[in-house]
Amino acid sequence: MKTISEAGKHFDWIHPDPDRSVYELRSGEEIVASLACESSIDSATAETSGGAFELKRFGYANPHVLVRKKGGEKEEARFDSSETEPGLLKLANGRQFHWEGHLWRAEWAWNATSGDRVVSFKRDFEVGEKHEGSVEVHGESPHLDLLILVGWYLILIAATSSGGE
């Protein structure tokens, strides 16, 4: 499996089996990552060439998502959002990325603290259909794996919360 940064700048999230909550990130026909959600979408397992991660959503009043290496205890990243802020992803190394979302336009993005866009997402969902979308990489970051995986997970959570699933 190629790394996400080796595979290019444009990717597609594919939902190959609508009976399962498993998503594949593809560069052309090549799978470069996967995300498998539990039935409640409160947790997911993601895999890239860089390793496997566990994503877990907590809370409703002050929702947040924790990311750990699969089987690990150390927090790799934490995403927090509120009614007034779309969200902030804080990585274990101190780097931060701002989540920008436009639910009605079905577009989202991760921006660096400088304001530069790093990754953007466009969702292509239909109620009762496969959940798919596209990803564009706009900037360089050694954290593309986490940004793309956490971003797609947040989009799936939003679809579930808004009745789009």
Secondary structure, DSSP 8 states (H G I E B T S, - for coil): ---HHHH-SEEEEE---TTS-EEEEEETTEEEEEEEE-TTSSEEEEEETTEEEEEEEE-SSS-EEEEEETT--SEEEEEE--SS---EEEETTS-EEEEEEEGGGTEEEEEETTS-EEEEEEEEE-TTS-EEEEEEE-S--TTHHHHHHHHHHHHHHHHHHTT--
